[in-house]
Each structure stands twice: as structure tokens, then as C-alpha cells.
Amino acid sequence: MAIEECGLYLASWEHLYLVTNGIPAGLPNQLFSRQPWALILFEHIYCDKNGLRGEEHAAEVMGWSNSKLFSDLASTKYDCIIKPLEVRHSLPTDRVARDFARANQGTSVDDVLALNYQPYDEQLFAQTRQDLLKPFLETHKLVLYDWQFSRLNDPLPVALKDSAVDVLNVAMRETPLSPDIFAELPANLGALFRELQEFEREPLRDLRSGRVTQEDYLKLLYENVRKHREVDAFLVPFIKKNLPRILELRNRFLKRDGGTTVRKYLAAYDRPAPAEELADLQAELDGKLAYCFKPLMSEYGPAVARITKSLATLDPIVHKATVALEVKDEIGTIGRLLREHVAYFRGDWRRPGSRGKTA
């Protein structure tokens, strides 16, 4: 698969390619609760194929909604928004393994992990993974999203992230696809989640370091599958409600060539370009993001077509109630689109150059 420059790369646990028989088995779930605008901003989002397989497996075994969401976004159902790559063969595993051994008095990755010593694990999880991914990311000019590392180093240019939050936040409040399970659960579910976290603390560290397989890890967690699904049941309605809206805004942004603007901005930032050029691209980006709230004319067509089809099949006796309900729903859709049009032209959304004040 050709890799488009200036896309977003979702880090898995690629450091496990340094471990004998190690395979990454997960993707950063925080994306959905804390940076959902990335799904709008980046036309191309990539990940390691094995990392995605881990999420697919977790969705199958545990039924986790965020894992299922990763699987769905990588499917044709959603036009393969997330694209899995065979990353392993592009990583300098031999060189990084030698560097790791040199930094640890000649001890190999496998030998260090056998000690089961948390500071060594953390060294492998964070900095070693960065060393491993850096050449691959630089070659393809990809922006890295690595939740564990991004807590220390923001992966995006500040102005680019601020554009997304500043403009989209007007109507979305960043519209999380799912609540932050670490901070936004109701009190009773929060206590239950903390209990589950405590139960999996050491098994998760063993999984991330390659001492146990994902199969064994999920087998252990399955003991509490009912409790996990209690927490997950709280997340599902948010995803069902917010995913269509996120995808609608993404469609508008990309149809108006917003993805090209993002790539131009990132390429200019990387050069680094003169401040005047960045400012012009900033204004262009703000405008494209504001257009997320102006419906495309093509959005009216399907609703009108469905109304016409429903009326054409109307049987006054058999289908009257059903068709009336269908027509009502589609009229509601058209009404919402018209309200968005009016709100946009009234200036309810922020305009380019209006950062920090409402239009």
C-alpha cells in the first residue's frame, strides 16, 4: 500500500518486535475520548497490522466497544479510514536491539525482560519504541500518535491542534466518540473500573513486555467479562450517537479539500516555512474547518430520495403508519441540514482569523 505523506500513525506496541516471538496487540484507545477531531483532520490514518489484529481479537473475546470501533473504522463499511500496514519490515530492529543491549551493560531485550523489573519495562515501552519508529516515520513524513509518549511530547504542532479544537469545539465540545473511562464514568462505574484496572495492572505490564501472549491475557480478563461489559454498556450509546456526526464533519472537511490543506500545513511546518506562509495556511485551515458546519448540497439528495421512495410505496391501509414515520424522520433530517445552513450564514461558527473570539 502506498503511504501518503503527512498522515497520522497510531502507535501500537512496536517495541515487541524486539522480543522473541513478540507481536503488538493494541492501539491507543485514548484517541476516541481525547482527540476525536483527528478523525476529521487527517485524511489518512495508519497503524500496524498486528496492532489492529489485537484490537479485533479483543473485540471478539471481550466485546470492548473501542476495540470494535477500531475494527469498524478499518473496514470498508467506513471506507477504511484506518489503514493497517506491514510495519515490522520497515523498522531497524537489529540496530535498536544492539543499542538497547549497549545501554544495559550488554544484556539483551529478552534477558532484561526476564528480570521482570518495571524500570526496564518502562524504558522499552517508551523511549525504545520511539527509537524504533523514528526512521519509518521520518521516511514517510508521518505524524506519530503514541499516547504513552504524547503525555510528555505533544505529537502535533500546537497551532494545528489548536485549529481543530478552536473551530470544532464551538459545536462539538470536541464531541468524544466515547467518554474518557479514566475520568468521566459515573461514580459507581468508576469504582468498578478502578477495581478492574487493579486486577489487570501486572498482567497488562506482562502483555506489553511480551512475557505473556494476548491470548493468555484475555483469558485472564475474561473472568471479569460481565464487569467489563457493565462499563462498556455506558460507552456504547455515546459511540452510536457521536460517530455519525464525526463522520459527517469528516466528509464535509475532505470534500472541501481540507485534507490537502492539512498536508500542506504539516509540510510547511516541517521545512520550517516562513511565519507568513504558516499564518496563511492557518487561515485556510480555519476556513476549511469552519466549513464542516455548512452542509454539502449532496447531503440533501438521499433524504429527498428516501421521502419520494416512501411516498411511492404508500399503501393507505397497510403501510400508512410506517411510511408516515419514515417521511417524518427524513423531513427531520432535511430540517436539521437547513438549520445548519442558516446558522453557518448567520456567522454562528468561527471564521478564519477569528481565533479566540466568536464570529
N, C-alpha and C positions, 0 to 999 in steps of 0.2 A: 504494500500500500504506500502511495506517495504521501509524504508528510508535509503539510502546508506550514510554512514559517509563521511564527508569532501566534501559534496556538497555545492552548493550556494543557499541561501534562499533569495528571493526577498521580502522585507517587503512591506506589504500593510499598511492600517491604522488600525492595530490590536487593537489600543487603543479604537476603537469604540465598542469593546466587553465589555467595562466597562460602556457604556452608555445604558440606557433603549432602547431596540429595535434598537440599533446601529449595523450597518453592514459595514465592509470595502468595498470600491468600487473603487479600483485603484491599479496600480503597478507603479514602478519607471521608467518612460519613458527615463530618462537620460541614462539608460543602453545602449540604442541603439546609442546614439550620442557620449558618452564619454567613455564607457567601453565595446565596442562590442566584444573585444577579450575574454570577459568572456564566450561567447557562444562557443568559441573554447576550452578554458582552462578547463571548468567544464563539465564533462560528465552528471552530474545530477544537474538540476536546479529546485528548488521547489518554490511554492508560496501558499498563502492562497486561497482556492477555491472561497470564496466570493470576494476577491480582483480581481481574474481573471474574475469572472462573471460581475463585474463592468466594466472592460475593454471591454468585449464582448458586453455589453449593450451600452457603449459609441460608439463602432464601428458601431453598428446597428443604433443608433439615429443620431449621428453626422458625421459618416463616417470617423473618425480620423484614419489615416494610422498607427500610432504607436499602437493604441488600436487593430486594425485589426491584426497587426504583432504579438502582444501577443497572440491573439486568434489562429492565424495560427501555431505559434511555440508550442502551447499546443495541437495541433490536430495530428491525425495520418498521415496527409499529410507530416508532418516533424518529424515523429517518436516520437511525444510527447516529444520534447526537454525540454519543461517546464511542470512540473508535479504538478497539484493542490492537496493540502492536506486539510483535515478537521482539521484545526489547533486549532480552538476555544476550543475544549475539552481538549487540552493539555496545556492550559495556566492557570496560577494561578490567575484567575480574582478576586476571593474573597479576597485573601491576598493583591493584588496590590490595589484594591479599598479601603481596610482598611488603607493601608499605605498612599494613596493619601489623604484620609479624615484626617488622623492624621497630615499630613504636611500642611493641610489647615484649621486648627483650628476646626476640626470635621465636616467640610462641605463636602457633598458627591460630586461625579463627576457630577451628574445631576444638583445639586444646583449651583455648581461653573460655569458650562457651561451656566446656565440660566442667569448669570450676564453679559454674552457676553463681557468679559474683555480679551483683547488679551494676556497679560502675562500669564493668567491661561490657555488659549488655547495652547500657545506655550509649557508650562510645560507638558500638556497632550500629545501633538503631539510628542515631542522628548523624554525626559527622561523617562516618564511614559511608553511609548511604549517599550523602551529598557528594563525596569524592568519586563514588562510583557513577553517579548520574551526570555529573557536570560535563564531561566531554560529549555525551549524547545530546544533552540539552543545548549546548553551545553549537554543535554541528547543525542542528535543525532549528536553532533560534526559538526554542520553546520556553514558555513561562512555566516555572515549577510551582505546583500546589502540593506542598508537603506539610500537613497540619502540624506534626510534631516539631518541625523545624521552623515553620512560619510563625510560631509563637515568639520566636527570637528575632527572625528576619522576615519582614513583610515581602512576599514574593512579587508584588505588583508595584509599579510606580505609584507613588502616593496620589498624584493628580488623576491618574486613570481610575483608581479605585474610588476616589472622591467624586469623580464624574458620575459613576454608576450610582453610588449611594445618594449623592446630592439630588440628582434628577429623578431617579426611580423612587426614592424614598417619599416623594411628595404623595404618591397614591398608594405605594406598596408597603411602606414601613419595612422595606426590604423583603416583604412577603416570603417568609421562610416556608420552604416546602414542608418542613416538619419542625416542631418546637425543638429547642435545644434540651436534650434529655438530661444534661448535666445541670441545668439551671431553671428550666421552665415547666417542670412537671408539677402537678398538684401535690400537696403535702403528703398524702397517703401513698401516691405512686413514687414520689421522690424517695421516701423511706424504703420502699420495696426495691427501687433501682439501686440505691446505695448498698443494700444487702446483696443484690446480685453482683454488683461491682466487686464487693469484698470477696465473694465466693470465687470470682474468676481472676482475681488480681495476679496470683502466681501462675495459674495455667496460661493466662494471656502473655505473660512475660516469657514463658517457655515456648509458646507458639511463635512469638515474634523473633525469638532467638534460634528457632529451628530444633529445639530439644524435643518437641512433640509435633506430630502432624496435625493438620486441621481436622482430619477425621477423628482423631482421639480427643482433640479439644472440644469439638462439637458434641461428641458422645458424652463427655462430662457435663457440658452445659445443658444437655437435653434433660438431665434430671430435674431442672427447674423450668422446663419449657412452658408450663402453664403460667408461671410468674412472668416470664419474658413476654408472653402474649398479652398479659394484662397491661403491661407498659406499652406494648406495640399497638394495642387497640386504641390507645389515646392518640397515637400519631396518625393513624390511617385517615380519619376524616380531614385532617389538615392537608394531607397529600392529595386526596381526591378533590378538594376544593381549590387548592392553590396551583397544582400542576397545570391544569388547562390555562390558567391566567399567565403563568410564566411562559408557557409555550406560545401563547397568543402574542405576548410582548416580544418574544424572541423572533417570531415570524415577521412582525412588523419591522423590527430593527434590521433584520437581514435583508428583507425585501427592498428596504430603502438604502441598501449598501452600507449598513453600519459596520458589518464585519470587516470590510475593506478599510474603513476609517480606523478601526482599532489596530489593524495590522500596520497601517501607515504610521500611526502614533507610536506603536512599540518599536518599529524600525527606526524612527527618528530619535526616540529616546535612547536606543541602543548605540547610536552613532558616536557621540551625542550631537543632536542637531542644535542650531541656534535657538535661543529662547523665543524669538519671534515666531519661528516655524512651529515650535511646540504650542505656543499660545493660539495660533491659527487652527492647528489640529484640535486643540482643546475645545475651541468654539464650535468647530464642525462636529465633534463627537457629542457635545452637549445638545446640539440641534438634532442629531440623529436619535439620541436617547429620548428627547422630548417627543419626537415623532412616534415613539412607542405608544403614546396615548391618543394618537389620531388614527382611527380605524382605516384599514385599506378598503377600497371600494369592492374588492373581490370578496370581502367578508360578508357583504350583504347577499350575494348571489345564492349561496347554499340555503340560507334561511328562507329566501323568497321561493326558491325551487321546492323546498320541503312543504311550504304552505300550499303552493299550486298543486303538488302531488297529492297532498292530503285532501284538498277540496275536490280533486278529480275523482277520488275513490270514495267520496262520501255516499253512504247509503243511509238515508234518513232514519231507517228503522234499526239497522244492525250496528252501524258504526258511528252514529251521531255523537255520542259522549266521548268516545276515544278520539275521533278526528277533531272535535272541538278543543280537547285538551292539547293535542299536538299543535293545532293552529295557535292556541293561546301561548304555548311555550315559544314558538318561533317568532310570534309578534313581540314577545318579551325580549328575545334576542335582538331583534331589529331596534326596539326601543332603547336598549342599552347602548347599542352602537351609535344611535343618533344622539343620545345624551353625551357620549364621549366626544363626538364631533363638536357639539355645541360647547362643551367645557373646554376643548382644545382651542377653539377660535375665540372664546372669551378670554383666553390667557390664563386659565386656571393652572396650567403646567408651566414650569420654569422654562425660560428661553435661553439660548446661548448668551453667555456673558452675564447672566443674572445670578450667578452663584452667590449664595449667602442671603438672597432676598427673593421674595415671591414676585411673580410677574404681575 
